[in-house]
Amino acid sequence: MSENVRPYKESSESKKVQVAKMFDNIAHKYDFLNHFFSLGIDILWRKKSIRLLKGRPSEMILDVATGTGDMAFELLKLNPKKVVGVDISQGMLDVGIKKIKEKGKESIMEFQLGDSEEMSFADNAFDIATVSFGARNFEHLEKGLGDMHRVLKKGGSICVLEFSQPQAFPIKQVYTFYSRYIMPGIGKLVSKDKAAYTYLPESVQVFPYGEKFAEVLRKVGFSDVEIHPVTGGIACIYIAKA
Ligand SMILES: C[S@@+](CC[C@H](N)C(=O)[O-])C[C@H]1O[C@@H](n2cnc3c(N)ncnc32)[C@H](O)[C@@H]1O
């Protein structure tokens, strides 16, 4: 179960508290490490997510687990009236808020502290809700996705971008070696958080992907689920209707 895989094994704090602390710790290096480890491919995955959402109503957009805002900034390409980002890590949000100011997007973007499992927004408030590389970190996956369903208008769209598990040779073997042996060492050195980049592959291992994840989306009320694997199945983009 993904809620049992937590960053700091010696700590008895809840997954949510540990995840928020971990992202506060690595916030200053998050953008650099993210693009470095993926060789920039995560940027292409976010762009593909936007292409898949094009043509759908997009006036009001919510980006859950927005972190430093990389997905939220991409979402501006859908010409929304407003993009709201929520996250449980103030450290990550502070980096994102600085970027909003630098890019002069204060009138259209707003980031706030908030928990995906009990958001303060009204029912039926958004046309699109996205979560990229965040769902895996939720303490209660169904509660988090369920609350995204609640705040979406009927017929609105959810887009989840998340790591998956590649199955084909040799991408499976190369990726497993890279994420188990290369990433934790470099991640620890640069971020100074010894657990963060060990937690990443561990959390991917126990997270549902493909049809199993689609089932979770249906269970919390979504329909018309599309599964789009990217880069040999290293990640998947899921789109569905509320
Ligand atoms: C790997 S980062 C992804 C950030 C950003 N979406 C991106 O694509 O780069 C995961 C983020 O999820 C946030 N997070 C984890 N659990 C959350 C929750 N229950 N509610 C809101 N944010 C959460 C973390 O604080 C962290 O900033």
Ligand as a Chemical Component Dictionary entry (heavy atoms), coordinates in Angstrom:
data_LIG
# 
_chem_comp.id                   LIG 
_chem_comp.type                 NON-POLYMER 
_chem_comp.pdbx_formal_charge   0 
_chem_comp.three_letter_code    LIG 
# 
loop_
_chem_comp_atom.comp_id 
_chem_comp_atom.atom_id 
_chem_comp_atom.alt_atom_id 
_chem_comp_atom.type_symbol 
_chem_comp_atom.charge 
_chem_comp_atom.model_Cartn_x 
_chem_comp_atom.model_Cartn_y 
_chem_comp_atom.model_Cartn_z 
_chem_comp_atom.pdbx_ordinal 
LIG C1  C1  C 0  7.175  15.605 -6.805  1  
LIG S1  S1  S 1  6.404  17.099 -6.317  2  
LIG C2  C2  C 0  5.551  17.573 -7.792  3  
LIG C3  C3  C 0  5.437  19.061 -7.961  4  
LIG C4  C4  C 0  4.854  19.528 -9.300  5  
LIG N1  N1  N 0  3.483  19.094 -9.477  6  
LIG C5  C5  C 0  5.690  19.067 -10.480 7  
LIG O1  O1  O 0  5.144  18.512 -11.436 8  
LIG O2  O2  O -1 6.904  19.302 -10.464 9  
LIG C6  C6  C 0  5.086  16.496 -5.303  10 
LIG C7  C7  C 0  4.353  17.583 -4.524  11 
LIG O3  O3  O 0  3.196  17.010 -3.931  12 
LIG C8  C8  C 0  2.932  17.717 -2.746  13 
LIG N2  N2  N 0  1.940  16.971 -1.953  14 
LIG C9  C9  C 0  2.068  15.726 -1.439  15 
LIG N3  N3  N 0  0.958  15.363 -0.780  16 
LIG C10 C10 C 0  0.080  16.397 -0.915  17 
LIG C11 C11 C 0  -1.236 16.617 -0.457  18 
LIG N4  N4  N 0  -1.876 15.716 0.295   19 
LIG N5  N5  N 0  -1.849 17.770 -0.797  20 
LIG C12 C12 C 0  -1.200 18.715 -1.537  21 
LIG N6  N6  N 0  0.076  18.568 -1.976  22 
LIG C13 C13 C 0  0.705  17.419 -1.676  23 
LIG C14 C14 C 0  4.321  17.842 -2.132  24 
LIG O4  O4  O 0  4.394  18.788 -1.115  25 
LIG C15 C15 C 0  5.148  18.185 -3.370  26 
LIG O5  O5  O 0  5.297  19.572 -3.540  27 
# 
loop_
_chem_comp_bond.comp_id 
_chem_comp_bond.atom_id_1 
_chem_comp_bond.atom_id_2 
_chem_comp_bond.value_order 
_chem_comp_bond.pdbx_ordinal 
LIG C1  S1  SING 1  
LIG S1  C2  SING 2  
LIG S1  C6  SING 3  
LIG C2  C3  SING 4  
LIG C3  C4  SING 5  
LIG C4  N1  SING 6  
LIG C4  C5  SING 7  
LIG C5  O1  DOUB 8  
LIG C5  O2  SING 9  
LIG C6  C7  SING 10 
LIG C7  O3  SING 11 
LIG C7  C15 SING 12 
LIG O3  C8  SING 13 
LIG C8  N2  SING 14 
LIG C8  C14 SING 15 
LIG N2  C9  SING 16 
LIG N2  C13 SING 17 
LIG C9  N3  DOUB 18 
LIG N3  C10 SING 19 
LIG C10 C11 SING 20 
LIG C10 C13 DOUB 21 
LIG C11 N4  SING 22 
LIG C11 N5  DOUB 23 
LIG N5  C12 SING 24 
LIG C12 N6  DOUB 25 
LIG N6  C13 SING 26 
LIG C14 O4  SING 27 
LIG C14 C15 SING 28 
LIG C15 O5  SING 29 
# 
